[in-house]
Amino acid sequence: MALQRLALQRLALQRLALRRLALHRYLSTTPRRLRPHDVLFFGSDHFSIRCIEELLARRDSLLKTIRVVTPPDNLGAKHPSQRQVPLKVFCAERGIESTDAPPKSLRNWSVPTLPDGRPFDVAVVVSFGYFLPRRVVQAFPTAAVNVHPSLLPKYRGASPIQYAVLNGDDKTGVSIIELSTDKFDAGRILKQSVVPIPKNVYFDELHDTLAAQGAVDLADVLADIEAFRQNAADQDESLVTKAPRFEKHDAYIQWHTQPKGLIYALHRAIGSRIPLITKFRGKLCQVRELDCPLTPMQEQLLGLPSSPVPPGALFFSKAQKTLFARCVDGWLGVRAVRVEGKRDQDADSFNNGYQIQNFRDCFESLPKP
């Protein structure tokens, strides 16, 4: 079964490579009169800001007009910095007209038009979070395209970058696709770029790399969208994998079952958005910074016992100024924490404040719902 799946994957990649070659030949040999577009841009976050920045930088050749649609502000967010949609703030600073989408759905939403009543000819969707129904997609005469940070059909869903980090992939990429009127992330592939993943990369770094690549690819597609559409490739449904949204409980550390490598990967994948959570002396405790997992030899040189210390047990090393937590398969260095009701503390300050009793004090696992 695995060999059959691998063969199908190779065949799909070969087909995509042939389409790319045909497109390259077409672009290099066919004289074309390219025209700028009236673009309605749907987005929300810093990934979408990076994409619209690239379009604005090439405005003379790509854009006749551009207008932006964002989700409404989240007025219920705890932190003021999280209440405003970043793309909306960007538009206000640049003098770009923006419109709020309805709170939950575009089902009964009226698609904006140009001042003279004509439709925008292209829709660009980047990190928008809403499904665009068939009626909305078909309102754009030229195309409706989406920027997705994975090599589709791998990692369809809201968290493709996080899963690439969590699973230890050595490469990912960006897909520019047509919007599907049936489901998220299922449209024909217009352009794909492969991006290598550095070892032990964090989400934020990979996010910025993919945003930069996606911005360039999006602009390239809009520059000659008809050519890319003529050479678009269908996604192979047999190769689909999912990347669903992470919830708060996904960050609950399970010291008795999760190996140290998995905890470290989870921290790198989601920690900047959803900090990993444990309990310490009955209070919730965010794990803010972690070291790369130690090898058995490094653990031995530091004097960290391999047994019979229970998972979650703590050891503070004065020489390393690091708090070590016992995992199911070894020790993990904790550099900074935030105990409930307190500010961030580095390991040294945490030890001074709580006088850690080595091998007696423990981090506790939180039960998952």
C-alpha positions as CSV (number, residue, x, y, z in Angstrom):
1,M,0.0,0.0,0.0
2,A,2.8,2.4,0.9
3,L,4.6,1.6,-2.4
4,Q,1.5,2.2,-4.4
5,R,0.9,5.6,-2.6
6,L,4.6,6.5,-3.3
7,A,4.2,5.6,-7.0
8,L,1.0,7.7,-7.2
9,Q,2.8,10.6,-5.6
10,R,5.7,10.4,-8.0
11,L,3.3,10.2,-11.0
12,A,1.5,13.3,-9.8
13,L,4.8,15.2,-9.4
14,Q,5.9,14.1,-12.8
15,R,2.7,15.4,-14.3
16,L,3.0,18.7,-12.5
17,A,6.6,19.0,-13.7
18,L,5.5,18.5,-17.3
19,R,2.9,21.2,-16.9
20,R,5.5,23.6,-15.5
21,L,7.8,22.9,-18.5
22,A,5.0,23.6,-20.9
23,L,4.2,26.8,-19.1
24,H,7.8,27.9,-19.2
25,R,8.0,27.3,-22.9
26,Y,4.8,29.2,-23.4
27,L,5.9,32.1,-21.4
28,S,9.3,32.3,-23.1
29,T,8.1,32.0,-26.6
30,T,4.6,33.6,-26.8
31,P,4.3,37.4,-27.2
32,R,1.4,38.7,-25.0
33,R,-0.2,42.0,-24.1
34,L,-0.6,41.8,-20.4
35,R,-3.2,44.0,-18.6
36,P,-3.5,45.1,-15.0
37,H,-6.4,43.9,-12.9
38,D,-9.2,45.3,-10.7
39,V,-8.4,43.2,-7.6
40,L,-10.6,42.5,-4.6
41,F,-8.2,41.2,-1.9
42,F,-9.5,39.0,1.0
43,G,-7.1,38.7,3.9
44,S,-6.4,39.3,7.6
45,D,-2.9,38.6,8.9
46,H,0.8,39.4,8.3
47,F,1.0,36.7,5.7
48,S,-1.6,38.5,3.7
49,I,0.1,41.9,4.3
50,R,3.3,40.6,2.8
51,C,1.4,39.5,-0.3
52,I,-0.4,42.8,-0.8
53,E,2.9,44.6,-0.3
54,E,4.3,42.8,-3.3
55,L,1.3,43.6,-5.4
56,L,1.6,47.3,-4.5
57,A,5.3,47.2,-5.3
58,R,4.4,46.1,-8.8
59,R,1.2,48.2,-9.0
60,D,1.9,49.8,-12.4
61,S,1.9,46.4,-14.2
62,L,-0.5,44.4,-12.0
63,L,-3.2,46.7,-10.6
64,K,-5.7,49.1,-11.9
65,T,-7.5,49.2,-8.6
66,I,-7.4,47.3,-5.4
67,R,-9.8,47.1,-2.5
68,V,-9.6,44.9,0.6
69,V,-12.0,42.7,2.6
70,T,-11.1,41.6,6.1
71,P,-12.9,39.9,9.0
72,P,-14.3,42.3,11.5
73,D,-12.2,43.3,14.5
74,N,-12.2,41.0,17.5
75,L,-13.3,43.4,20.1
76,G,-13.5,40.7,22.8
77,A,-9.8,39.8,22.7
78,K,-7.9,40.2,26.0
79,H,-5.0,42.1,24.6
80,P,-5.5,45.4,22.7
81,S,-2.9,44.3,20.0
82,Q,-5.2,41.3,19.1
83,R,-8.4,43.3,18.7
84,Q,-7.7,44.9,15.3
85,V,-7.2,42.9,12.1
86,P,-3.5,43.5,11.0
87,L,-4.4,43.9,7.4
88,K,-7.1,46.5,8.2
89,V,-4.5,48.5,10.1
90,F,-2.1,48.2,7.2
91,C,-4.8,49.5,4.8
92,A,-5.7,52.5,7.0
93,E,-2.0,53.4,7.1
94,R,-1.6,53.2,3.3
95,G,-4.9,54.8,2.4
96,I,-6.4,51.6,0.9
97,E,-10.1,51.2,1.1
98,S,-11.2,48.2,3.2
99,T,-14.5,46.6,4.0
100,D,-15.5,44.3,6.9
101,A,-16.9,40.9,6.0
102,P,-19.9,39.7,8.0
103,P,-19.0,38.1,11.3
104,K,-19.4,34.4,10.3
105,S,-20.4,33.7,6.8
106,L,-20.5,35.2,3.3
107,R,-23.7,33.3,2.4
108,N,-25.9,36.4,2.1
109,W,-23.1,38.9,1.5
110,S,-23.2,41.4,-1.4
111,V,-20.0,41.3,-3.3
112,P,-18.5,44.9,-3.6
113,T,-18.2,46.4,-7.1
114,L,-16.3,49.1,-8.7
115,P,-17.6,52.7,-8.5
116,D,-19.2,52.4,-12.0
117,G,-20.9,49.2,-11.0
118,R,-18.6,46.8,-12.9
119,P,-17.3,43.7,-11.0
120,F,-13.7,43.4,-9.8
121,D,-12.2,40.9,-12.3
122,V,-9.9,39.1,-9.9
123,A,-10.3,37.9,-6.3
124,V,-7.2,37.2,-4.3
125,V,-7.7,35.2,-1.0
126,V,-4.8,35.0,1.5
127,S,-5.4,33.8,5.1
128,F,-9.0,35.0,5.1
129,G,-10.6,32.2,7.1
130,Y,-14.0,32.2,5.3
131,F,-15.2,29.8,2.6
132,L,-16.2,31.7,-0.5
133,P,-19.5,30.2,-1.9
134,R,-20.0,29.6,-5.5
135,R,-22.0,32.8,-6.0
136,V,-19.1,34.9,-4.7
137,V,-16.4,33.0,-6.7
138,Q,-18.3,33.3,-9.9
139,A,-18.7,37.1,-9.4
140,F,-15.1,37.6,-10.7
141,P,-14.9,37.2,-14.5
142,T,-11.2,36.6,-14.8
143,A,-10.2,34.4,-11.8
144,A,-10.4,33.8,-8.0
145,V,-7.1,32.7,-6.6
146,N,-5.7,31.6,-3.2
147,V,-2.2,31.5,-1.7
148,H,-1.7,28.4,0.5
149,P,1.6,27.8,2.3
150,S,2.1,24.1,1.6
151,L,2.7,21.8,-1.4
152,L,-0.9,20.9,-2.0
153,P,-2.6,18.5,-1.7
154,K,-0.4,18.0,1.3
155,Y,-1.6,19.9,4.4
156,R,-5.0,21.2,3.4
157,G,-6.4,23.3,6.3
158,A,-5.8,26.2,8.6
159,S,-2.3,25.1,10.0
160,P,-0.1,23.9,7.2
161,I,3.1,25.6,8.4
162,Q,2.6,24.3,12.0
163,Y,2.2,20.7,10.8
164,A,5.3,20.9,8.6
165,V,7.3,22.0,11.6
166,L,5.7,19.5,14.0
167,N,6.2,16.6,11.6
168,G,9.9,17.4,11.0
169,D,9.5,17.8,7.2
170,D,12.6,18.8,5.3
171,K,10.7,20.8,2.7
172,T,7.4,22.5,2.2
173,G,6.3,25.3,-0.2
174,V,3.7,27.6,-1.5
175,S,0.8,26.8,-3.8
176,I,-1.1,29.4,-5.8
177,I,-4.5,27.8,-6.7
178,E,-7.8,28.6,-8.1
179,L,-10.6,28.8,-5.5
180,S,-12.7,25.7,-5.4
181,T,-16.4,26.2,-5.0
182,D,-16.8,22.8,-3.2
183,K,-14.2,22.8,-0.4
184,F,-11.2,24.6,1.1
185,D,-7.8,24.3,-0.6
186,A,-9.0,22.0,-3.4
187,G,-8.7,24.1,-6.5
188,R,-6.4,23.6,-9.5
189,I,-2.7,24.4,-8.9
190,L,-1.5,27.4,-10.9
191,K,2.0,27.6,-9.5
192,Q,4.0,25.9,-6.8
193,S,7.4,26.7,-5.3
194,V,9.4,24.3,-3.1
195,V,11.0,25.8,0.1
196,P,13.5,23.8,2.2
197,I,12.9,23.7,5.9
198,P,16.0,24.4,8.1
199,K,16.6,22.0,11.0
200,N,14.9,23.0,14.2
201,V,13.2,25.9,12.5
202,Y,10.5,27.9,14.4
203,F,7.1,28.7,13.0
204,D,7.7,32.4,12.8
205,E,10.8,32.1,10.7
206,L,9.2,29.6,8.3
207,H,6.0,31.7,8.1
208,D,8.0,34.8,7.0
209,T,10.0,32.8,4.4
210,L,6.8,31.3,2.9
211,A,5.0,34.7,3.0
212,A,7.9,36.2,1.0
213,Q,7.8,33.3,-1.5
214,G,4.0,33.4,-1.7
215,A,4.0,37.1,-2.4
216,V,6.4,36.8,-5.4
217,D,4.5,33.8,-6.8
218,L,1.1,35.5,-6.5
219,A,2.4,38.6,-8.3
220,D,3.9,36.3,-11.0
221,V,0.6,34.6,-11.5
222,L,-1.4,37.8,-11.7
223,A,1.1,39.1,-14.3
224,D,-0.1,36.5,-16.8
225,I,-3.0,34.7,-15.2
226,E,-4.4,33.3,-18.4
227,A,-1.2,31.4,-19.2
228,F,-1.1,29.9,-15.7
229,R,-4.8,28.9,-15.9
230,Q,-4.2,27.2,-19.3
231,N,-1.5,25.0,-17.7
232,A,-3.2,24.5,-14.3
233,A,-3.0,21.0,-12.7
234,D,-5.7,19.2,-10.8
235,Q,-4.9,18.1,-7.3
236,D,-4.6,14.3,-6.7
237,E,-7.2,13.6,-4.1
238,S,-5.5,10.3,-3.1
239,L,-2.6,12.3,-1.8
240,V,-4.6,14.7,0.4
241,T,-3.4,15.2,4.0
242,K,-5.1,17.5,6.5
243,A,-3.8,20.3,8.7
244,P,-6.6,21.3,11.0
245,R,-6.6,24.3,13.4
246,F,-4.7,23.8,16.7
247,E,-6.8,24.3,19.8
248,K,-5.6,25.5,23.3
249,H,-5.7,21.9,24.7
250,D,-3.3,20.8,22.0
251,A,-0.6,22.7,23.9
252,Y,-1.1,20.7,27.1
253,I,2.2,18.9,27.8
254,Q,1.8,15.2,28.6
255,W,5.0,14.4,30.4
256,H,4.2,10.7,30.9
257,T,3.6,10.0,27.2
258,Q,5.2,12.6,25.0
259,P,8.9,12.2,24.1
260,K,11.2,15.2,24.4
261,G,11.6,15.6,20.6
262,L,7.8,15.8,20.2
263,I,7.4,18.4,23.0
264,Y,10.2,20.5,21.4
265,A,8.7,20.2,18.0
266,L,5.3,21.2,19.3
267,H,6.9,24.2,21.0
268,R,8.5,25.3,17.8
269,A,5.3,24.7,15.8
270,I,2.7,26.5,17.9
271,G,4.5,28.1,20.9
272,S,4.5,31.6,19.6
273,R,0.7,31.5,19.1
274,I,-0.4,29.0,21.7
275,P,2.3,28.6,24.5
276,L,2.8,25.1,25.8
277,I,1.0,24.6,29.2
278,T,1.8,22.5,32.3
279,K,1.1,22.8,36.0
280,F,3.5,23.7,38.8
281,R,2.5,23.6,42.5
282,G,-1.2,23.7,41.5
283,K,-0.9,26.7,39.1
284,L,-1.0,26.8,35.4
285,C,2.5,27.4,33.9
286,Q,3.4,28.4,30.4
287,V,6.6,27.0,29.0
288,R,8.0,30.0,27.1
289,E,11.4,28.8,25.9
290,L,12.9,25.4,25.4
291,D,16.4,24.1,24.5
292,C,17.0,21.6,21.8
293,P,16.7,18.1,23.4
294,L,19.9,16.7,24.9
295,T,21.6,13.5,23.7
296,P,22.0,10.7,26.3
297,M,25.7,11.6,26.5
298,Q,25.0,15.2,27.2
299,E,22.5,14.2,29.9
300,Q,25.1,12.0,31.5
301,L,27.8,14.8,31.5
302,L,25.3,17.1,33.2
303,G,24.6,14.5,35.9
304,L,21.0,14.0,34.9
305,P,19.8,10.5,36.0
306,S,18.1,8.2,33.5
307,S,15.9,6.6,36.2
308,P,14.0,6.2,38.4
309,V,13.0,9.9,38.2
310,P,9.3,10.2,37.3
311,P,8.2,12.2,34.2
312,G,7.7,15.9,35.0
313,A,10.4,15.9,37.7
314,L,12.6,19.1,37.7
315,F,16.3,19.6,38.1
316,F,17.8,23.1,38.2
317,S,21.4,23.3,37.0
318,K,23.2,26.3,38.5
319,A,26.1,25.9,36.1
320,Q,23.8,26.0,33.0
321,K,21.2,28.3,34.6
322,T,18.7,26.0,33.1
323,L,15.7,24.1,34.4
324,F,15.5,20.5,33.2
325,A,12.2,18.7,33.0
326,R,12.0,14.9,32.8
327,C,10.2,13.6,29.8
328,V,9.2,10.0,29.1
329,D,12.5,9.4,27.2
330,G,15.0,11.9,28.8
331,W,15.4,15.5,29.8
332,L,14.4,18.8,28.2
333,G,15.9,22.2,29.0
334,V,13.5,24.9,30.0
335,R,14.8,28.5,29.6
336,A,11.8,30.5,30.5
337,V,8.3,30.1,32.0
338,R,5.3,32.1,33.1
339,V,3.5,31.0,36.1
340,E,-0.2,31.9,36.4
341,G,-0.5,35.5,37.6
342,K,3.2,36.2,37.1
343,R,5.3,37.7,34.3
344,D,7.8,35.8,32.2
345,Q,10.8,34.5,34.2
346,D,14.0,33.0,33.0
347,A,15.0,29.7,34.6
348,D,17.4,31.3,37.1
349,S,14.8,33.8,38.4
350,F,12.2,31.0,38.5
351,N,14.5,28.9,40.7
352,N,15.3,31.8,43.0
353,G,11.7,32.6,43.5
354,Y,10.4,29.1,44.1
355,Q,13.6,27.4,45.5
356,I,13.2,24.3,43.3
357,Q,13.7,21.0,45.1
358,N,15.6,18.9,42.6
359,F,13.9,15.7,41.6
360,R,11.0,16.4,44.1
361,D,9.3,19.4,42.4
362,C,7.5,18.4,39.3
363,F,5.6,19.8,36.3
364,E,2.2,18.1,36.1
365,S,0.4,17.1,33.0
366,L,-3.0,18.7,32.2
367,P,-5.8,16.3,31.2
368,K,-7.0,16.8,27.7
369,P,-10.8,17.2,27.1
